[in-house]
Amino acid sequence: MNVAVTGATGFIGRALVAALNDRGDRVVALGRNPQAGDFAGIDAVVHLAGEPVSGRWTEQKKRAIRESRVAGTHRLVEALEACDVRPATLVSASAVGFYGSRGDEPLDETSSAGEDFLAGVCFDWEAAARAAEALGMRSVQLRTGIVLGKGGALAAMEMPFRLGLGGPFGNGRQFVPWIHIDDVVALYLLALDRGDLRGAVNAVTPDYATSARFSQALGTALHRPAFTPAPSFALRAVLGEFTSTILASQLVLPTRALDAGFIWQHPVLEDAMVRALDAHARAPYGVQRFETTQVVEASLEEVFAFFSNPRNLEALTPASLNFGFRECPATLERGSRISYKLRLHGLPMSWETLIAEWEPPLRFVDVQLHGPYASWHHEHLFERTDAGVAITDRVRYVLSSPLGALAQPIVEHDVERIFAYRRQSIADRWRGRQEVPLRL
């Protein structure tokens, strides 16, 4: 494939050009004002050029951000319109800034745009790129979160953490969409290769992190503390309007990438952060994993129907936890939220779960939105076997600093105890056969 790239010398551009070259594509680097003749023999265009959004937003800076993205894309499409033979595809960068700050509202590619400055820029930027569709071209826009790699936003954040002065922005509860540089490059390649992919694609990882967890992961990767928050008033004094972007909360779901079967190379924040800073480093303490499988004598449809009813969660939870629902949908689907309360070691806790992935009757994933963990990711798998249905619970969790290491043995015991009760309850219901849990 012959691919023309704007912004080829930027952080993402350099990595994408290397990946294209590695797989044998021919790459042509374009300037900011390409002409029709630049596209002779070109099969696809990737548009990455744009003024960095970081820094204090003066009126001059805001004009440069809008001009480079919106007007720059208009000029690109005008040059494509003038071609005698046009490329088949235009893949354009965009950003999760499209959504504005939305708290813990799940945001997929069908969600509406926000109302702040950056949301307006992204909306117009994407509209300019979609104009290529009127020329008979396929147009894809990748709404990208914070990219982890050697450079980009992480490079600007790294120094305070190395000095032991790092910590979450604001209150730390806002959701921060992220993706490793290897995965964002792979998504650009997917967008180039998949002729059925059109429109917006959220280029983020389905591991949903708060600012507190993000800073904890960065501090842990650098073997530095991450307890010094950057209060919102201090950020506003230094960065002005740009602070609203830093403090934005965006729970962005990569729905279209998941539906396309995309597989992330770096699906866990803590591991991805280490790899971004040192490709050969070992992951530090942080991510705990637990897995257990049992077989029940039942049909796949019957088993999945049982787990699709959220009210059955109460039957699988030890009575000692005083489990009770606050809010519960009648049935589960992607995007469903379940809110409940419980007591653990006498301490009252609230927990809210999001059904992040839903693939009936074989699989679904729930993640913690609010609760006692820095992260909780629970994958439920169902597979037909000769003896019935194998039910697998695959859990990945992260404890909050600074007491995570001290609390780990207690939490590990609690997780094993709760899942032992769960396995026994399932076995009693179907008179199934249990197997020993695997701790990874």
ABEGO torsion letter per residue (X at the ends): XBBBBBGAABAAAAAAAAAAAAAGBBBBBBBABBBAAAABGBABBBBABEBBABEBBBAAAAAAAAAAAAAAAAAAAAAAAABABBBABBBBBBBAAAAEBAEABBBBAABBBBABAAAAAAAAAAAAAAAAAAAGBBBBBBBBBBBBEBEEAAAAAAAAAAAGABEBBEAGABBBBBBBAAAAAAAAAAAAABAABBEBBBBBBBBBBBAAAAAAAAAAAAGBBBABBBBAAAAAAAAEAAAAAAABBBBBBBAAAAAAGBBBABABAAAAAAAAABAABBBBBGBBBBBBBBBBBBBAAAAAAAAABAAAAAAABBAAAGBBBABBBABBBBGBBBBBBBBBGGBBBBBBBBBABBBOAABBBBBBABEABABBBBBBBBBBBAAEBBBBBBBBBBBBOAAAAAAAAAAAAAAAAAAAAAAAAAAAAAGBBBBBBBBX
